[in-house]
């Protein structure tokens, strides 16, 4: 799960790169490994939600929404960027 927070020079995480490259199964795997990775944004402040919309990945978008709701319903709340 620690690999999910690595960043390249553009500030992209492995999750964002997986979405950009059309690898839905890898993106789902990364989100499940570290649900909090959905709140990380790249240097342009684009998050998993932006990437999923830009690259027309409804599966990733739906999974990110479910994870966001689940994380927001816990006592350890956070704000999605």
N, C-alpha and C positions, 0 to 999 in steps of 0.2 A: 504494500500500500504506500510505502514511502516513495516509490518510483513515480507515483501519480502526481507528485508535486514538483518534479524536476521541470526546469524551464530552459528553453532555447534562447537565442539572442532576441527574438521577437516577443519573448515572454509567453510563448505557447507551451502548454503542458502536453504530455502524451495524449490525454483525452481530447484536447482541441485538435491536435494533429490527426488523430484517428478519425474524427468527424470530417476534417478538411479533406482527408484522403479517401473518404467513403467507406471506411471500415467500421460498420455498425457493430459487429460482434465484438471487436476490440474495444470500442467506446463503451458498450454495455458492461463488459468485463471490468474496465477501469473504473466506471462509476460504482459498480457493486463492490469493488475492492476498497474504494475510499469515497463514500457518498459526499463528503465535504469538498471533494475536488470540483463539484459543480459550481462552486462560488468563486473559483479562481478565474481571473480575466487576464488577457494578454496585454501587451503594451498599449494597444488601442482601446483598452477597456471593453473588449468583446468577450463575452462569457460563453459558456456551453449553450445557452439559449440563443444567443446571436448566431453562433456557428451552426447550430441545428437548423435554424430558419434560413440562413444564407445558403447552406448546402442541401436544403430541402430534405432533411432527415427527420421525418415524423416519428420514427421509432425512438430515436435518441431524445427528441424533444419530449415525448410522452413519458419516457423513463425519468428524465431530469425533473419533470413536473411532479411525478410521484415521489421521487426522492426528496425534493424540496418540501413538499407537504409533510412527509414523514419527519424530516429533520426539524421543521418548524413546529411540529406538534409535540416534540420532546421538551423536557425542561431545559435543555441546553440549546436555546434558540440562537439564531444568527440571521443576518440580513443578506438576501441574495442581491448581488449587484446587477 
